[in-house]
Amino acid sequence: MRVFGIIVLVFLGIGSLIYGVVMFASSGVRDHARGFVEELAAGDYAAAHARMHQQLQQQFSVADLDLMFSGLQPYVDVSFSAISMNGDRAELSGTATTASDCSSGVAFELIGDQIVMFDFTPPCPLP
């Protein structure tokens, strides 16, 4: 029984170490995606636009972002439950929540610190 307890503690320690390494390694991309959501919520579409990759900026202008997000409730919290990193490419998915408790699934793909894809599904329209 004592050996079983030691084995469980070793596995918990290894799992905690791996979790810590992943959280540390992904902190930059998480902060970047979270900043994008916060800037959209604040109506700072130019700052959000600046976080996007050049090709995505050509697809969506600042005016397009304004049109897409001005009719939505602002998100006050975003958390990521899945993070995948491969070299300088990262994929994040999670949940963004408004003050009225409306939740949207969010997904991001980044290359380096530039957003190459974002998705908010379903959006939370203004009441």
C-alpha positions in Angstrom: 0.0 0.0 0.0 2.9 2.4 0.8 4.5 1.7 -2.6 1.2 2.5 -4.3 1.1 5.8 -2.6 4.6 6.7 -3.6 3.8 5.8 -7.3 0.7 8.0 -7.2 2.7 10.9 -5.8 5.4 10.4 -8.5 2.8 10.5 -11.2 1.1 13.5 -9.7 4.5 15.3 -9.5 5.3 14.5 -13.1 1.9 15.6 -14.3 2.2 18.9 -12.4 5.6 19.5 -13.9 4.3 18.9 -17.4 1.3 21.2 -16.7 3.6 23.9 -15.4 5.9 23.7 -18.5 2.9 23.9 -20.9 1.5 26.9 -19.0 4.8 28.6 -19.0 5.5 27.9 -22.7 2.1 29.0 -23.8 1.7 32.1 -21.7 2.7 34.5 -24.5 0.1 33.1 -27.0 -2.6 33.0 -24.3 -1.9 36.6 -23.4 -1.9 37.6 -27.0 -5.3 35.9 -27.7 -6.7 37.2 -24.5 -5.6 40.8 -25.4 -7.3 40.5 -28.7 -10.6 39.6 -27.0 -10.1 42.4 -24.4 -9.4 45.0 -27.2 -12.5 43.9 -29.1 -14.6 44.2 -25.9 -13.2 47.7 -25.3 -14.0 48.7 -28.9 -10.3 49.2 -29.7 -10.6 47.5 -33.1 -7.4 49.1 -34.4 -5.4 47.5 -31.6 -7.1 44.2 -32.2 -6.4 44.5 -35.9 -2.7 45.1 -35.2 -2.5 41.6 -33.5 -3.6 39.9 -36.7 -1.3 38.4 -39.3 -0.9 40.6 -42.4 -2.9 38.3 -44.6 -5.8 38.2 -42.1 -5.5 42.0 -41.9 -6.1 42.1 -45.7 -9.3 40.0 -45.2 -10.6 42.0 -42.3 -10.2 45.7 -42.1 -10.6 47.7 -38.9 -14.0 48.7 -40.2 -14.9 45.0 -40.7 -14.0 44.2 -37.1 -16.1 47.1 -36.0 -19.0 45.8 -38.0 -18.6 42.2 -36.8 -18.2 43.0 -33.1 -20.0 46.3 -32.4 -23.4 44.5 -32.3 -22.2 41.9 -29.8 -22.0 42.0 -26.0 -18.5 42.6 -24.8 -16.7 39.6 -23.3 -15.4 40.2 -19.8 -13.6 36.8 -19.3 -11.8 34.4 -21.5 -10.2 31.1 -20.6 -8.5 28.5 -22.6 -9.1 24.8 -22.0 -7.0 23.4 -24.9 -3.6 24.5 -26.1 -1.6 22.9 -28.8 1.9 24.2 -29.7 4.1 23.0 -32.5 7.2 25.2 -33.0 6.0 28.7 -33.5 2.4 27.6 -34.4 -0.2 27.5 -31.6 -3.9 26.6 -31.5 -6.0 27.6 -28.5 -9.7 26.9 -27.8 -11.8 27.8 -24.8 -14.7 30.0 -23.7 -15.4 33.7 -23.6 -18.1 35.0 -21.3 -20.1 38.3 -21.1 -21.3 40.1 -18.0 -24.8 38.7 -18.7 -23.3 35.1 -18.6 -23.6 34.5 -22.3 -20.8 32.2 -23.4 -19.1 31.7 -26.7 -16.7 29.1 -27.8 -13.5 30.7 -28.9 -10.7 29.3 -31.1 -7.4 30.9 -32.2 -4.5 29.9 -34.4 -1.3 31.9 -34.1 2.0 31.9 -35.8 4.5 33.5 -33.5 2.6 36.4 -32.0 0.3 37.0 -34.9 -3.3 35.7 -35.1 -4.0 33.8 -38.3 -7.5 32.6 -37.4 -10.1 33.4 -34.8 -13.6 32.2 -34.2 -16.4 33.1 -31.7 -19.3 30.6 -31.8 -22.1 31.3 -31.1 -21.8 35.1 -30.8 -23.6 36.9 -28.0 -25.7 39.6 -29.6 -26.7 42.7 -27.7 -30.1 42.4 -26.1 
